[in-house]
Amino acid sequence: MIPNIHSFMRKITLFLCFLTINILSAQNVYEIAWEQGIETSVASPTIQIGDTVVWKWTDSSQKSVTSLNGSESFDSGLLKGTGNEFSYTFSNLGTTEYQNDSNSLMQGKVTVVAKLSTEDKFVKNLNFYPNPVKSNLMISSLFKVDSYQIYNVLGSLVSQGNGGGNNTQVDMSRLNSGLYFVKVTCNNMQATLKIAKE
């Protein structure tokens, strides 16, 4: 009887270790630079259950992060000053819209799905604006951008640069008007954006 109990206990221990590793690896923390003028697309991540979003105040204005409707309810209260932050861990499937109570133009939505691969999180949360662009293209990602390469429609590399963290500014002012493809790299993941230059 005792060997069977040891075998059973070993299986339970292995199962619990596997479950713990699985749960811990599924939880990620994503930062949003919560500032005046933020694009709604940048403030609208797609994440999975158990992930945490951290809104970081990057300017001195007074603002909040307040849910409007959806599957979650949260409110940071009004906070003023650079360096403040509010975090929330999402536990329900669905979409929750939110805004800044001091400036309703600052808004976003968090979409929570059951499971996303790392690559899917990268692609779904890669934002860029404006498009078409005149001079500076902003690339925003939940993951830190390592580098970018710009190709013309003939496939020739016309520009490249290093990423600037979660937000990267790309100078396209010297490029001729036309269509370009911007390849964004993060670790071993890549995505290509189609950009019109005015």
C-alpha positions in Angstrom: 0.0 0.0 0.0 2.7 2.5 0.9 4.4 2.5 -2.6 1.0 3.3 -4.1 0.5 6.3 -1.8 4.0 7.6 -2.6 3.4 7.3 -6.3 0.0 9.0 -5.9 1.5 11.8 -3.8 4.3 12.3 -6.4 1.8 12.6 -9.2 -0.2 15.1 -7.2 2.9 17.1 -6.4 4.0 17.1 -10.1 0.5 18.2 -11.2 0.4 21.1 -8.7 3.9 22.2 -9.8 2.8 22.1 -13.4 -0.4 24.0 -12.6 1.5 26.7 -10.7 4.0 27.2 -13.5 1.2 27.4 -16.0 -0.7 30.0 -14.0 2.4 32.1 -13.3 3.5 32.1 -16.9 0.1 33.2 -18.1 0.1 36.4 -16.0 1.7 39.4 -17.5 1.9 43.1 -16.6 1.3 45.7 -19.2 2.0 49.4 -18.9 0.0 52.3 -20.4 1.5 55.8 -20.4 -1.7 57.5 -19.2 -1.2 61.1 -20.5 -3.1 63.9 -22.2 -3.4 63.2 -25.9 -3.0 59.4 -25.7 -4.5 57.6 -28.7 -7.5 55.4 -27.8 -5.9 52.5 -29.7 -2.8 52.7 -27.5 -5.0 52.7 -24.4 -7.0 49.6 -25.6 -5.0 46.4 -25.0 -6.1 42.8 -25.6 -5.0 40.6 -22.8 -5.9 37.3 -21.2 -7.5 36.4 -17.8 -5.1 37.1 -15.0 -3.1 39.8 -16.7 -2.6 43.2 -15.0 -2.7 46.6 -16.6 -0.7 49.4 -15.0 -1.7 53.0 -16.0 1.3 55.3 -15.3 0.8 59.1 -15.0 3.4 60.6 -17.3 2.3 64.2 -17.1 1.3 66.5 -14.3 -2.4 66.8 -15.1 -5.1 65.5 -12.7 -6.7 62.3 -14.1 -8.4 59.0 -13.2 -8.9 55.6 -14.7 -12.6 54.8 -14.3 -14.5 51.9 -15.8 -17.7 52.9 -17.7 -19.2 49.6 -18.5 -18.2 46.0 -19.2 -17.1 42.9 -17.4 -14.9 44.7 -14.7 -15.4 47.6 -12.4 -12.5 49.8 -11.2 -11.8 53.4 -10.3 -8.4 55.0 -9.4 -9.9 58.1 -8.0 -8.5 61.5 -9.2 -4.7 61.6 -8.9 -2.4 64.4 -9.9 1.3 64.4 -10.8 3.9 62.5 -12.7 4.8 59.1 -11.2 1.3 58.1 -10.0 0.0 54.8 -11.1 -3.0 52.6 -10.9 -3.0 48.8 -11.6 -5.8 46.4 -12.0 -5.8 42.6 -12.6 -8.5 41.4 -14.9 -10.3 38.2 -14.0 -13.4 38.2 -16.3 -13.8 37.6 -20.0 -15.1 40.5 -22.0 -14.5 44.1 -22.8 -14.4 47.0 -20.3 -14.4 50.6 -21.5 -12.9 53.2 -19.3 -12.0 57.0 -19.3 -10.4 59.8 -17.4 -13.1 61.6 -15.4 -11.3 64.9 -15.8 -11.1 64.6 -19.6 -13.5 62.2 -21.2 -11.4 62.4 -24.5 -8.9 60.2 -22.7 -10.4 56.8 -23.0 -9.7 53.2 -23.9 -11.0 49.7 -23.5 -9.5 46.5 -22.2 -10.5 43.3 -24.0 -9.9 40.1 -22.0 -9.8 36.7 -23.7 -9.3 33.3 -22.3 -5.9 32.6 -23.8 -3.4 34.3 -26.1 0.0 33.2 -27.3 2.8 35.6 -26.8 2.9 36.3 -30.6 -0.9 37.0 -30.6 -0.5 39.5 -27.7 2.3 41.2 -29.6 0.4 41.5 -32.9 -3.0 42.4 -31.4 -1.4 45.2 -29.2 0.9 46.7 -31.8 -0.5 50.2 -32.6 0.7 52.9 -34.9 -0.4 56.4 -35.8 -0.9 58.6 -37.7 -1.6 56.8 -40.9 -1.1 58.4 -43.3 2.0 60.1 -41.8 3.7 63.3 -42.7 6.8 63.2 -40.5 6.8 61.2 -37.3 5.2 57.8 -37.0 4.5 56.6 -33.4 4.6 52.8 -32.7 3.2 51.6 -29.4 3.4 48.1 -28.1 2.8 46.2 -24.9 6.2 44.7 -25.5 9.4 46.6 -25.8 10.3 47.3 -29.4 13.8 46.2 -30.2 14.1 47.6 -33.8 12.3 48.6 -36.9 13.0 48.5 -40.6 11.3 50.5 -43.3 10.9 49.0 -46.8 9.5 50.6 -50.0 7.1 48.8 -52.3 10.0 47.4 -54.3 11.2 45.6 -51.1 14.3 47.8 -50.7 15.4 48.8 -47.2 15.1 52.6 -46.9 15.6 53.2 -43.2 16.0 51.4 -39.9 16.5 52.1 -36.3 16.4 50.9 -32.7 13.2 50.7 -30.7 12.5 53.2 -27.9 10.8 50.8 -25.4 7.1 50.5 -25.5 6.7 53.7 -27.5 8.9 54.3 -30.5 9.0 57.4 -32.7 10.0 56.8 -36.3 11.2 59.8 -38.4 9.7 59.4 -41.8 10.1 63.1 -42.9 12.9 62.4 -45.3 11.0 59.7 -47.2 9.2 60.4 -50.5 5.4 60.2 -50.6 4.2 56.7 -51.1 3.5 53.3 -49.5 5.9 51.8 -47.1 6.1 48.6 -45.0 7.5 48.9 -41.4 8.8 45.7 -39.9 8.7 45.9 -36.1 10.8 43.4 -34.1 10.5 42.5 -30.5 12.6 39.6 -29.2 12.1 36.9 -31.8 8.6 38.2 -32.9 8.0 40.4 -35.9 5.0 42.2 -37.4 4.8 44.3 -40.5 2.8 47.6 -40.7 1.5 49.1 -44.0 2.1 52.9 -43.8 1.1 55.7 -46.3 3.5 58.6 -46.4 2.1 62.0 -47.5 
